[in-house]
């Protein structure tokens, strides 16, 4: 039902989002040269004119288009808009994230405006642009062209009059010396900032072509926003729908209240920048002295679904975040903030700071918070008086045990099909960022999120004959796993202090943990010279329960702390702990 126009990083990310649905879709590229593993998607390669595109859409029952093509693919954007208009189907533009335009860069609108007061120019604008730069060579400027090192690109460069001496390749990793560099405004995913930084370091003048401007009714610039827009426009595509964290709701309400305070405007939706840098639109409302956002959990069974998260904003000497009625307070140590502080976690606070630049005092309140909190683990964790304002990614992915386990299986199958020599399992979010940094040599498909289902994920690896597996786990889940709980969800198990005390004893560590509320406090309580022995003990117990599930494979377990370090160092690839 969905047709994606890709061939870009955004196209790859769009495919990852659509794969989560388990529904059929089509992925179109001009050349078919993008390396991409699709499990539910069907590739369509070759350029389409308006007539061919309209025929394809009609013949395959397409009901929504995702335009994730390159921002400079002007003709394709126009063709997509024309075909969609003819057939009255929606288009979601998956746009890139662009940094602010640097005034030290020479900005131009087309190739005919390239300055000629230079002797040498390095053009990184793609093989298709070579013919459009020949005029500057006629002016006496020596031009080098940086292109992809593949046969079709080299042949096209020669057709446009480029000599072998003028060609250099991205794969070489070298940047030839030149007076100036010519770039396209390709956004963060196009490496624009990195190219500019390298050019400045070499003393090169930077000339950049502004991206073409197109109007799209539905525009997103990240995977969360894409999923939410598809859920809205084509609700049946995803069997389960996503929601918003309380942190995102609080941020949206604070943005709305600040907007009214500073401009007098009361928009019905506000843009919220998520922790990954993408922007989504969130519905808000207004009352006499506050703005609010209704928490939506999607299809995740969440007791906070439907509650009202309010934000009151007042001028202040400095930026300040306060907790009002229904927002809990920390009564025990071990959290991101001291005892007595409102239970507004680090990520939501950072979101508010990133989205709101004014000097204001923001007071977050949740009228139903105290009653709702009694149905959560907050009282047990030492958070009293209300709910926590939480959320790492800003988005709640729907929880269904069967659906989530099936999604793990799909990811495992894709990882196997990618040919990666190792599959790296992680719980998602923070742990995935850490293990990716440890394995930069592995492709994206090699990283599989297990959530809480460690046992199920290892069984799948064994069934698929995946011989090399790394399990990245943070301490909260690790102490449960070490005790034999292969499903670490808080609904089914909590940390066992008696067993943790036993592991401390085995590690030669004598400390009192009777008042401990969160397992991660152990990193602060254990002396530095005791952390590695304790980590080895935890990993040894984890292996006792995990290794039998992978009888024919090699399992490497990484215990990761909150700073992304392994107290027990990672052995060489292929080793084990």
N, C-alpha and C positions, 0 to 999 in steps of 0.2 A: 504493500500500500504506500510505501515511501520510496522516493527516488532521491539519492544523494549525488550531487556533483562535487567530486573531491579532487584527488591528486595533490593534496596539500596536507600540512600538519592538522589543520582543522577538519579536513575530510577524514583523516585517520581517527581523530577524536570523536567525530560524529558517528563513525562506524562502531567504535567502542560503546557509545551510549546505546545505539540501536541493538547491538548484540545482547544487551542486558534484557531486552524484551522477549527474546526467543521467537520473534515474529519475522516473517520474510520481508526483505527490502532489497533494493537494487543500488549498486554503487558504480557510478559512471566516471571514467577518466578519458582524456583525449588520446593518450598514447598507450595506456595499459602497462606502463613501465614502473608504476609505484608498487613497491613490495608491501603487501598487505594480506593478512590471513583473515578470511571471513568464514564464520561458522554458519550463520543464517542468511548472510547477504549473497547476492548474485552479482558478479562483475559484468559491467557493460562497457566495452572499450571502443573508442572511435569518436570523432567529432560528430555532433548533430547540428543540423540547421533547424530552423523553426518548424519546417514541415515534418522532418524526421522525429524531432522531439515531441511534437504534438501527437504524431502517430504512435510513438512508443508509450506515451502517457495513457492514451486512450486504450491501446491494446493490452496494457498490463494492469489496468485498474488502479493506477496511481492516484492517491487522494491528497498527497502532500509532498512538496519538494523541499529539500534542504540544500540551499546554495552555499556550499563550503569551498567554492572555487577561489583561485587567487584573486586578491583585490584588484589587480590590474587586468583581469580577464574581462574587459569591458563588453566585448561582443557577446560573450557567453551570458553575462548577466542580463543583457538586453534580450537575448533569445529566450532565456528562462522566463523573464517577466512577460514577454509576448505570449508564449505558450500557456503560461499559467492564467493569464488574463482571458485568453480564448476559451479555456476549459473551466474557468472560474474555480480554480483550486488554490489554496494558500501556499505561499513560499516563506520559509524561515531562512533568513540570511545568517549564517554562522560567520560573524566578523572576527577580525583579530583585535587584540588589545594593543593600542598605540600609545607610546609615551608622548608627553607634551613636545611640541616642535621647538627645537633648540635654535635660538636666534643666531648662534655662531655658524649654523649651517646655511649654505646658499640654497634656497628653495626655488624650484622651477616647476612648470606645469607640463612641459613636453621636451622632447629631445632637441628641438630647434632652438631652445633657450640655453643650451650648454655654453658657458662662457668660453671664449677663445683666447683669453689672456693667460694661457697655460701652455707649457711645452709638452708635458706627458700626462696621460689620463688612463686610469685603470677603471674600466667599465664592468660593473658586476650586475648589470641590469638584465641579463639573460641572453641566450643565443638569438632569440627573435629580434632583439634590438640592434644587432650588428649593422644591418643594412641602413637603419635610421641614423647611424652615427658616422657613416662614410663622409658626410659633408664636412665634418670637423677635421677628418684626416686631410681633406683637400685644402684646409686652411693651414696645414703644416703642423697640426698637433699629432704627436705619436700616441696611438691608442693600443692598449692591451685589453683583451677580453677574457674575463674569468667565467668559465662555463663548467657544466657537469662533464665528467670524463666518461662519456658513453658514445658509442658509435654514431647514433642518430644525431646527437648534438654536434659532434665534430663535423659530420657530413653537412649539416645545415649551416654551420659556420663557414665552411669552405664555399658553399653555394652563394653566400652573401659577400664573398670577397675577402674573408679573413685568411691570413697565412698561418702556417703552423707556428711561426715565430711570435705571432701576436696572441696565441692562445695559452692560457694557464688554467689550471684546474683546481676546484675546491678540494678535491681529495688529497692534493699535494700538501695542503696546510701552509703554503707559503704565500705571502702577500708581496708582489713585486713593488719595487720603489717607483713612485710617480709623484708628480706635483699635486695631483688631485685624484679623488676617487668619486665615481658616479654611482649612486645607490638609488634604489626604489624605496619609498616609504613602506617598508614591508612589515612593520609591527614587531612586537616582541618575539613571536614565534618564527619570524624571518631572520632573526639575529641582527636586527638593525642596530641596536645599542652596542653590541659587541663589535660590529664592523666600524661604527663611528669611533668607538674608544681606541681600536687598533690604529685607525687612520690618524687620529689626533696624536697618538703616541709617536707615530712616524713623521709628524709634522706635515701631513697631507691636508690639503683643502678638501672639505666635504661638500659635495653637490648632491642634492636629493630631489627626486621627482615626487611631487605630491601625489597621493593616491587619488584615483578618480572618485567623484562623489555620486552616489546613487541613493535614491530613496527606497527603503524597504519598510513595509508596514510592520513586519515582525522581524526584529533583529536581536540576536544574542551574541555573546562573546565568550562563551564557556560551556562546558559540558552540563553543568547543573541547569543553567538557563535553557539549554537546548532541550533537555528532558522535560522540564516544566512546560515549555511552549508546545512540545508535541503532545504532552498529556492534556493540555487545554484544547488544542486544535483537533486532535485525533485521539480521543480518550481511550478507545478500545485497543490501541497499539500496545500499550504496556498493561499487563494484567494487574499490576499494583502501582499505585501512584505515590510520588514522593511528597514530602512536607517540608516545613520550616522549623528550625530549632528555636527555642525560646530566646537565644542570643540574637538571631536574625530578627525576630519579632520586636525585641527591645530596641535594636538598632534602628529598625524602620520607624518605630514610634518616635524615637529620639530625633531622627532626621526630620520627620513631619513637624514635630513641635518646634524644632529649631528654624525650619523654613517659615513657619507662621510667625515666629517671634521676630525674625530678621527681615522678612519681605512682606508679610501680611498675606501671602498666598497659602492656599489649602489644597494642594493636589491630592487626588484620590489614590494615586500610586506614587511611590518614591523609589528612586534608584538606590540600591544597596550594594556596595562593593563587598564581596565575600572574601574570606581569607586567602583564596587562591588567586585573587586579582580580578576575577570576572564580576560583572555587574548584572543583577537581576532586578526586576520591578516587583514591588510588594505593595499590596493594598493596605491602606490605612484609613482611619477615621478621626474625628475631632470632637471634643467636648469643650466646656467653658475654659478650663485652664490646663488641659492636657490633650495629647494625641494618643491614639491607641492602635494596636494591631491584633487581630484575632489569630491565635495560634492554630495552625493547620498541620495535623500530623500525617495527612495523606492516608494511606492504608496501613500505617504503622499503629499497632495497638498501644496508645499512649494516653495516660490519664490526664495529661495537660491539653489534649485536643479540645479546641473550642474556647479556651480561656482567653480573657482579655489582658493583654500586656500593655501597660500605660507608661507614658513618659511625660513628666513635667519639666520644662526647661526654663531657666531664669538666667539673666546676665550674671557674670561672676568674674572676679579678678583673674581666675585661671580655670582651665578645663577640669571638671570634677564630676565623678560618678557616685551617686548615692543610692541606697536601697530604701524603699518605702514599704508600705503595708503589703504583706503577702510575699515579700522576698526574704528568704531565710538569712540567717547569720551563722558564721562559723563559730562553733563553741569549742572545737578541739583543733590542735595543730595538725599539720600534714597537708594542707591545701596550698593553693597558689598565693593566698593572702592570709594575714594574721588573724588570730582569734578576735572576734568582735566585728570584723569587716563583713559587709553584705556578701551573700553567696552569689556573686556575679563573677564567673570564671574569667580566666585570662583572655581567651579568644574573643568572647563578646566585648570585653573592655577594649581590646585592640581594634575590633571592628568599629566601635563607636568613635574611637580616636581617629581612625583612618577616614571615616565618612564625615566627621564633623570637625571643622577647623576653628570654629568660633570659640571664644572664651565664655563658656556657659556651665551652669550646674545642672546636671541631668539626674532626676530622681525617677528610678524605675519602680513601679508598683504593680502588683497582681492581686486584684480584689479577692479572687477565689484561692489564692496561693496557700494560705495556712491550712485550709480544709483539704486541698488536693495533696499537699505534702505528706499528710498522714497515710496516703496510699503508696508512698514511695519509700526508698531506703534512706531518705534524708535523716529521719530521727536516729537511725542506727549509726549513721556516719557522723553524727554530731552537728547537724545543720538544723537549727530550730527556728520556728516562727514562719516558715513558708517554703516555697520551692527554690531551686537553684536556677539561675539564668546561665544556660550552658550551650555547648555546641562547638565542635572543632571546625567542621567544614561549612557550617551555616545551613546545611540541607540535611533533612532526615530521609534516608533511603528506606523504603517500606520493608517491614520485617514480616516474612512468612517463612517458617522453618523449612517447609518443603521447597518453596520457591528459591530460598537462599541456598540451600544445599544443591539444588539443581543448577543454580548459577555458578557455584564452585566447580561442579562437574564440567560445565561448558568451558569455564576458564582453563581448567586442567587440560581439556581436550585441545583447546587452542594453543596452550603452552607446548603440549606434546607435538602438535602439528607444526609449530614454528621451528622445530629442530634445535631448540636451545639445549645445551648440554646439561643444564641445571634448572630446576624449578625452585623459586624462592617464595615460600609461603609467609604471609604476614597477616596481622589482624586488621590492617587498613589504617588510613589516616597517617598518624605520626610514625608508626613503625614502618610503613611502606616507604616513606621518605628516607628513613635511616638505612634500610636494607638496599634500596636503590643506590645510595651513595657508596655502599660497600661493594656493589657488583656493577660498576659502570659498563662492564664489557657485555652484559646480558641485554637482550632486547626487551621491550616493554611487555611482550606477551609472556615472558618467563616469570613475571611477578603475579602471584595469585593470592587474593584476599580470602582468608578463612573465617573472618569474623570471630565466632566463638567455637566453630566446629572443627577443632583440630583433629580429632579422631576420624571424622568423616573424610576430611581432606587427605589424610595420610592413607586411608583405605583406597580412595580414588587413585592416588598416585601409584599404589601397588597394582590396582586393577589395570591401569594404563601402562604398566611396565616402565614407569619413570624411575630410572636407577639412581639419580643424584638429586637429593632434596635438601634444601636449607629451610629450617623453621626459625623464623625471627619472632621472638616473643618478649613482651615487656613484663615487668615483675608481677603486676597484679594478676595476670593470667598465668604466669609461670608457677606461682606458688600453688595455685589450684591444680594445674597440670601435674606438678610434682607429687601432689597428694592423690593422683589417679583420676582426676576429673577431666575427661577428654572433651566434654562440652563445658566451657567456662562461663556460660551466661549466668548473670547474677540472679536470675529467676530460679536457677537450679542448684547453685552452690555459692558459698561465701568463703572467704579465706579462713583457714583453720590455724588459729594462733598456737595451739598445742603442737601441731605438726611443724609450723615454722620455728617454734622454740627448739624442737628436736633437730631440725636442720642447722640451726645456729650452733647447737651443742656439737654436732658432727663436724662443724667447721672450726671448732675451737674458739667460739665467740660467746662471751657471757654478757648479755645485756637484757634489760627488762623491757618487754614489749606489751605488757598488760594494758597500757593506755593507748596503744597504737590503733588508729582507725583505718588507715590505708596502707597497703603493702609497700608502696613506693617510699614511705617514710624510712624504710630499712636502709636505703642508700645514705640517708643523713645520719642515722644512728650508729651504723657500723663504721668503725675506724677505717681509714683508707687502706691500710695493709690487710684488713680482713675481708674486703669486698671481693677480691678475686677468689679466695678459698670458698666464700659463701656462694658465689656464682657457680663455681664448679660443683658444689654440692647440689644446688638446685637443678643444674643441668643433668647431673647424674640420675637424680630421681625422675626427671622428665623423660630421660632416655629409657628408663626401665619400663615405662608405660607406652612410649611411642615406637621404639625400635621394633617390637614384635609386629606392628602393623605394616612395616615395610621390610619384610623378611629377605627380599632379594635386592634391596637397594642400600645405598650409603646415606645416612642421615646426619646432617650437621645442624646443631642447635645453637642459635645465637641468643644470648640473654642481653637485652638492650636496656640501658637506663634512660632517664628522661632527657638527657642531653645527646642521645644518639650514640653513646659509647658502649663498648662491650667490656664490662669489668674483667671478664675472662677473654683474652684476646682471640680474634678470629684466626684459625689456622689457615694454611694455604688452601686454595681452591682444590677440592677433592679430598681434603683431610676430614677429620671428625673430632668431635669433642665427646 
